[in-house]
Amino acid sequence: ATYSQNVGIVTTTKVINRCVLGLAAIVLIIAGLVPKFSALLTTIPQCVLGGATISVFASIAMTGIKLVMQQEMNFRNTSIVGLAVALGMGVTQAPASLAAFPDWVTTIFGSSPVVLATIVAILLNVILPKEEKKQSTSGK
C-alpha cells in the first residue's frame, strides 16, 4: 500500500512538524487499542469525511499534474501520461475487460489502477524513442 494521502495532507495544510505527525500517530494507535475512542471517531459525519477525502485526493492529483508539467509536453511525454492514466482508469471502469486473462492478471492489474498505470508508464518510457535535442549551430 502507498501512503500518497500524506502528500495531499502536507500540501493542503503545509504542516510538516514531526510533533504533529507524532500526535496523529498516537491518536491512531489509541483508536486501534481503545474501542470506545474508535466508536467516538465513527460519529464523525460522512459528509465531513467525504469533504476531507476529496480535498486530500484533489491535492494529490494536482501535485502529480505539477510534476508532469515540469517536463516538456511533447508527443512522447503526453502519450506516456495519457495512455497510463487512460488504461489505469479504464480497467476500473470496465472490469470485464480483464475477464479473458488468467486470474493472476486480474489480481495484479485489476485490483489497483495504480499498478497498471505505473507499469504502462514505465514500459512506454523504455519503449518509446526519446526525441533528440536539437543542437544550435552557430557559424563558428
N, C-alpha and C positions, 0 to 999 in steps of 0.2 A: 504494500500500500504506500502511496505517496502522501505527503502532507502539504500539498500545494495551498491549502487554505491558509497556512501560516503566511505565505507571500501576500495573499489578499488582505489578511488582518493587519499585517505590518504596513502595507501600502495604504490602507484606509486610515489607520489610527496613528501612524508614524511613531509608534511606541516600540522600542527595541530594548528596553531596560530588562536586565536579567531578573531583577526583583519582581517585576510584573509577570514575567513568564513563569517564574518560580511559584508565585502566588496562584496563578492559573493552574499550574500542575498540582498544587496542594488541593485546590478546590476539586479537581477531577479525581484525585486519589480519595478524598473524603467521600465524594459522590459514589465511588466504586465500593467503598467499605461500609458506608453508613446508609442503610436503606431509607431511613426517614429523610435524610438530606436529599437522596435521589428522588424520592417522592415529591419533595418540595420543588425540585427543579422541573419535574414533569408538569407542574402547574403553569409554567410559562406558556402563554397563548401561542398557538400555531402561527398566527399572523406575525407575531414578533420574531419567532424563529425563522419564518419564511423571509421576512424582510432582511434580517441579518444575513441569512444564507445568500440571498440574491445579491446584496451589496458586496459580500466577500467574493463570490464567484465572478461578479462583474469586474472587480478589481483584478482578479487572476487573469481573466480573459484580456483585459486591457494591458496588463503587464506583458503578456505573451505577444500581443499585437505590437507593442512598443519594441520588443526585442526583434520581431520580424522586420519592422520598418527601419531598423538601424542598418539593414543590409540593402544593397541596391535592388530595386524591384524590376529585375529583368525577367525575360521569359522563363528561364530556368528556375529562378527562385519562386516566382509566382506559381509555376507548375508544381513544384515540390510542396509548397504550403497548401495550395488549393486541393491537390489530389489527396494529400494526407488528411486534411480536415474533412473533405467530402466522403472519403472511404470510412473514416472513423465515425462520422455521424450517420452515414448510410447504413452501416451494419446495425446500429441501434434502432434505426427507423424501420428497417426491413430485416428482422432476424431470420426470416425464412431464406434469405439469400445464402446462408451457410448450410442449409439443410442437406445439400448433396455431398458435403465434405464429411470426412470421418469425425467422430466425436471429439478427438483431441484438438482438431482445428477449431471446432465450435467453442470448446472450453477456453482455448488460448485467445482467439481473436473475437469471439462473440461476447465474452464476459466483460471485456473492458475496451472501449473505443480508444483509450489512450495507448494501449499496447499496439493495436493495429495501426493507428496514426503514426506512432513512433517508428515502427518497423518500416512502413511505407516511406516515411520521410528519409530514414537512413538509407534505404535501398535506392531511392531516387537520387539522393545526394551522391551516392557512389556511382550509379549507372549513367546519369545524365552528364553529358560533357560540359565542362566549365568553359565559359567564354574567355578567350584570351584578352588580356588587357592590351589596348591599343597604345603603342609607344609613339610619343610625339617625335616627329623627325624635324630637327632643326637643321638649317643649312650649314652646319659646322663641318 
